[in-house]
């Protein structure tokens, strides 16, 4: 990025096929800049770090962990120290029955089908069958469940399992008991026996 302002940006780069080039991008035109995923994330994180006095936390899916190492390397290449790199939070990934990440963009474009067990509200929250308040309560309940133990958070969930967990009544939580059964998709901590979804 050679120059950037409110009305335009001047970018120099190197095309692997055509060599060096420079493009000036404006709201009215002047070129098309297709930023690759790594470059796009580096630019986004540099812009966020420019805002001082704010704790910047980058939230990504666990599938992005290898890519974040490359972004960290790029940020250090432009002069940042390791202590200046943003904090990162890697969240569970929702996957299809094949194990591939549930891709909302591919499903919406018709290039992929809605996988078994997935619900329409996973692509468009306006299609949640209940009220907005109920949806918020279920999301908070799900977050409490995922954060209740590292084994619930540092893993992936199928779309069908996400649907099942969102169907739990608000106020449910994971309690531990040595005699109750383990719900599908929920792992107990070591030595804690089985886990039981109960209502408080």
One Martini backbone bead per residue (centre of mass of N, CA, C, O) as a GRO file, in nm:
protein
  200
    1UNK     BB    1   0.086   0.043   0.030
    2UNK     BB    2   0.145   0.368  -0.070
    3UNK     BB    3  -0.158   0.491  -0.062
    4UNK     BB    4  -0.411   0.642   0.166
    5UNK     BB    5  -0.758   0.743   0.154
    6UNK     BB    6  -1.084   0.845   0.124
    7UNK     BB    7  -1.066   0.836  -0.218
    8UNK     BB    8  -0.792   0.655  -0.223
    9UNK     BB    9  -0.567   0.390  -0.358
   10UNK     BB   10  -0.224   0.281  -0.369
   11UNK     BB   11  -0.105  -0.017  -0.539
   12UNK     BB   12   0.161  -0.250  -0.499
   13UNK     BB   13   0.263  -0.536  -0.700
   14UNK     BB   14   0.308  -0.898  -0.775
   15UNK     BB   15   0.284  -1.088  -1.050
   16UNK     BB   16   0.354  -1.416  -1.134
   17UNK     BB   17   0.298  -1.355  -1.460
   18UNK     BB   18   0.355  -1.009  -1.504
   19UNK     BB   19   0.452  -0.866  -1.256
   20UNK     BB   20   0.476  -0.556  -1.187
   21UNK     BB   21   0.229  -0.329  -1.026
   22UNK     BB   22  -0.013  -0.051  -1.047
   23UNK     BB   23  -0.297   0.071  -0.846
   24UNK     BB   24  -0.589   0.284  -0.856
   25UNK     BB   25  -0.835   0.321  -0.607
   26UNK     BB   26  -1.183   0.400  -0.643
   27UNK     BB   27  -1.521   0.440  -0.609
   28UNK     BB   28  -1.544   0.473  -0.944
   29UNK     BB   29  -1.265   0.309  -0.986
   30UNK     BB   30  -0.951   0.199  -1.153
   31UNK     BB   31  -1.008  -0.098  -1.051
   32UNK     BB   32  -0.928  -0.438  -0.938
   33UNK     BB   33  -0.908  -0.580  -0.605
   34UNK     BB   34  -0.781  -0.907  -0.531
   35UNK     BB   35  -0.766  -1.033  -0.225
   36UNK     BB   36  -0.611  -1.242  -0.062
   37UNK     BB   37  -0.657  -1.394   0.227
   38UNK     BB   38  -0.391  -1.316   0.370
   39UNK     BB   39  -0.381  -1.019   0.285
   40UNK     BB   40  -0.656  -0.937   0.395
   41UNK     BB   41  -0.587  -1.004   0.694
   42UNK     BB   42  -0.348  -0.815   0.725
   43UNK     BB   43  -0.494  -0.551   0.665
   44UNK     BB   44  -0.711  -0.577   0.885
   45UNK     BB   45  -0.508  -0.593   1.129
   46UNK     BB   46  -0.359  -0.328   1.082
   47UNK     BB   47  -0.610  -0.148   1.107
   48UNK     BB   48  -0.683  -0.233   1.399
   49UNK     BB   49  -0.398  -0.156   1.532
   50UNK     BB   50  -0.426   0.159   1.476
   51UNK     BB   51  -0.620   0.142   1.718
   52UNK     BB   52  -0.589   0.292   2.000
   53UNK     BB   53  -0.696   0.176   2.320
   54UNK     BB   54  -0.758  -0.121   2.201
   55UNK     BB   55  -0.866  -0.447   2.233
   56UNK     BB   56  -0.762  -0.676   2.002
   57UNK     BB   57  -0.969  -0.949   1.870
   58UNK     BB   58  -0.930  -1.246   1.695
   59UNK     BB   59  -1.191  -1.430   1.532
   60UNK     BB   60  -1.173  -1.783   1.474
   61UNK     BB   61  -1.146  -2.067   1.329
   62UNK     BB   62  -0.968  -2.360   1.356
   63UNK     BB   63  -0.900  -2.363   1.040
   64UNK     BB   64  -0.707  -2.087   1.078
   65UNK     BB   65  -0.441  -2.152   1.228
   66UNK     BB   66  -0.228  -2.181   0.998
   67UNK     BB   67  -0.280  -1.895   0.871
   68UNK     BB   68  -0.195  -1.723   1.122
   69UNK     BB   69   0.108  -1.778   1.098
   70UNK     BB   70   0.139  -1.618   0.833
   71UNK     BB   71   0.032  -1.348   0.935
   72UNK     BB   72   0.241  -1.308   1.156
   73UNK     BB   73   0.481  -1.301   0.960
   74UNK     BB   74   0.383  -1.051   0.800
   75UNK     BB   75   0.369  -0.853   1.040
   76UNK     BB   76   0.677  -0.879   1.102
   77UNK     BB   77   0.779  -0.788   0.815
   78UNK     BB   78   0.647  -0.481   0.871
   79UNK     BB   79   0.752  -0.442   1.208
   80UNK     BB   80   0.634  -0.622   1.406
   81UNK     BB   81   0.603  -0.751   1.708
   82UNK     BB   82   0.500  -1.003   1.906
   83UNK     BB   83   0.366  -0.798   2.117
   84UNK     BB   84   0.173  -0.667   1.871
   85UNK     BB   85   0.006  -0.893   1.836
   86UNK     BB   86  -0.290  -1.019   1.821
   87UNK     BB   87  -0.538  -1.154   1.966
   88UNK     BB   88  -0.661  -1.503   1.974
   89UNK     BB   89  -0.975  -1.673   1.881
   90UNK     BB   90  -1.068  -2.014   1.868
   91UNK     BB   91  -1.340  -2.164   1.725
   92UNK     BB   92  -1.574  -2.359   1.655
   93UNK     BB   93  -1.663  -2.583   1.396
   94UNK     BB   94  -1.896  -2.620   1.140
   95UNK     BB   95  -2.000  -2.929   1.002
   96UNK     BB   96  -2.044  -3.162   0.788
   97UNK     BB   97  -2.075  -3.501   0.726
   98UNK     BB   98  -1.781  -3.490   0.574
   99UNK     BB   99  -1.606  -3.252   0.750
  100UNK     BB  100  -1.672  -3.002   0.622
  101UNK     BB  101  -1.725  -2.689   0.616
  102UNK     BB  102  -1.985  -2.487   0.662
  103UNK     BB  103  -2.097  -2.333   0.360
  104UNK     BB  104  -2.287  -2.065   0.303
  105UNK     BB  105  -2.203  -1.963   0.021
  106UNK     BB  106  -2.241  -2.233  -0.137
  107UNK     BB  107  -2.538  -2.279  -0.066
  108UNK     BB  108  -2.652  -2.007  -0.174
  109UNK     BB  109  -2.529  -2.063  -0.477
  110UNK     BB  110  -2.578  -2.394  -0.528
  111UNK     BB  111  -2.295  -2.569  -0.484
  112UNK     BB  112  -2.449  -2.664  -0.219
  113UNK     BB  113  -2.598  -2.854   0.015
  114UNK     BB  114  -2.792  -2.905   0.270
  115UNK     BB  115  -2.714  -3.071   0.527
  116UNK     BB  116  -2.764  -3.304   0.734
  117UNK     BB  117  -2.932  -3.142   1.011
  118UNK     BB  118  -2.972  -2.880   0.895
  119UNK     BB  119  -3.080  -2.542   0.921
  120UNK     BB  120  -3.200  -2.253   0.787
  121UNK     BB  121  -3.101  -2.062   1.033
  122UNK     BB  122  -2.790  -2.101   0.972
  123UNK     BB  123  -2.819  -1.891   0.719
  124UNK     BB  124  -3.096  -1.754   0.850
  125UNK     BB  125  -3.209  -1.613   1.141
  126UNK     BB  126  -3.507  -1.541   1.042
  127UNK     BB  127  -3.579  -1.871   1.044
  128UNK     BB  128  -3.646  -1.888   1.320
  129UNK     BB  129  -3.922  -2.043   1.481
  130UNK     BB  130  -3.900  -1.836   1.695
  131UNK     BB  131  -3.798  -1.604   1.893
  132UNK     BB  132  -3.562  -1.374   1.955
  133UNK     BB  133  -3.533  -1.432   2.257
  134UNK     BB  134  -3.496  -1.737   2.228
  135UNK     BB  135  -3.244  -1.728   2.052
  136UNK     BB  136  -3.065  -1.579   2.256
  137UNK     BB  137  -3.090  -1.789   2.483
  138UNK     BB  138  -2.968  -2.029   2.322
  139UNK     BB  139  -2.694  -1.897   2.267
  140UNK     BB  140  -2.613  -1.860   2.563
  141UNK     BB  141  -2.637  -2.158   2.634
  142UNK     BB  142  -2.424  -2.256   2.431
  143UNK     BB  143  -2.187  -2.088   2.535
  144UNK     BB  144  -2.184  -2.212   2.818
  145UNK     BB  145  -2.125  -2.497   2.725
  146UNK     BB  146  -1.857  -2.447   2.561
  147UNK     BB  147  -1.719  -2.295   2.827
  148UNK     BB  148  -1.721  -2.529   3.054
  149UNK     BB  149  -1.498  -2.676   2.861
  150UNK     BB  150  -1.237  -2.740   2.656
  151UNK     BB  151  -1.372  -2.996   2.518
  152UNK     BB  152  -1.614  -2.818   2.401
  153UNK     BB  153  -1.436  -2.599   2.236
  154UNK     BB  154  -1.186  -2.782   2.118
  155UNK     BB  155  -1.384  -2.828   1.848
  156UNK     BB  156  -1.621  -2.988   1.651
  157UNK     BB  157  -1.947  -2.947   1.480
  158UNK     BB  158  -2.220  -3.055   1.370
  159UNK     BB  159  -2.510  -2.948   1.244
  160UNK     BB  160  -2.683  -3.152   1.403
  161UNK     BB  161  -2.561  -3.087   1.687
  162UNK     BB  162  -2.634  -2.790   1.691
  163UNK     BB  163  -2.937  -2.835   1.674
  164UNK     BB  164  -2.958  -2.997   1.940
  165UNK     BB  165  -2.837  -2.780   2.132
  166UNK     BB  166  -3.051  -2.554   2.054
  167UNK     BB  167  -3.297  -2.735   2.177
  168UNK     BB  168  -3.228  -2.668   2.445
  169UNK     BB  169  -3.323  -2.549   2.720
  170UNK     BB  170  -3.322  -2.288   2.893
  171UNK     BB  171  -3.084  -2.355   3.159
  172UNK     BB  172  -2.909  -2.552   3.061
  173UNK     BB  173  -2.656  -2.796   3.162
  174UNK     BB  174  -2.344  -2.932   3.250
  175UNK     BB  175  -2.331  -3.212   3.438
  176UNK     BB  176  -2.193  -3.438   3.686
  177UNK     BB  177  -2.195  -3.802   3.665
  178UNK     BB  178  -2.166  -4.159   3.730
  179UNK     BB  179  -2.473  -4.259   3.600
  180UNK     BB  180  -2.514  -4.100   3.358
  181UNK     BB  181  -2.550  -4.014   3.049
  182UNK     BB  182  -2.409  -3.933   2.736
  183UNK     BB  183  -2.442  -3.702   2.525
  184UNK     BB  184  -2.428  -3.633   2.215
  185UNK     BB  185  -2.115  -3.462   2.165
  186UNK     BB  186  -2.041  -3.484   2.481
  187UNK     BB  187  -1.759  -3.431   2.681
  188UNK     BB  188  -1.593  -3.527   2.950
  189UNK     BB  189  -1.395  -3.491   3.187
  190UNK     BB  190  -1.147  -3.618   3.340
  191UNK     BB  191  -1.286  -3.821   3.592
  192UNK     BB  192  -1.618  -3.727   3.575
  193UNK     BB  193  -1.759  -3.905   3.403
  194UNK     BB  194  -2.054  -3.832   3.308
  195UNK     BB  195  -2.286  -3.642   3.121
  196UNK     BB  196  -2.557  -3.404   3.200
  197UNK     BB  197  -2.849  -3.270   3.093
  198UNK     BB  198  -2.988  -3.004   3.272
  199UNK     BB  199  -3.226  -2.834   3.481
  200UNK     BB  200  -3.232  -2.524   3.670
   0.00000   0.00000   0.00000
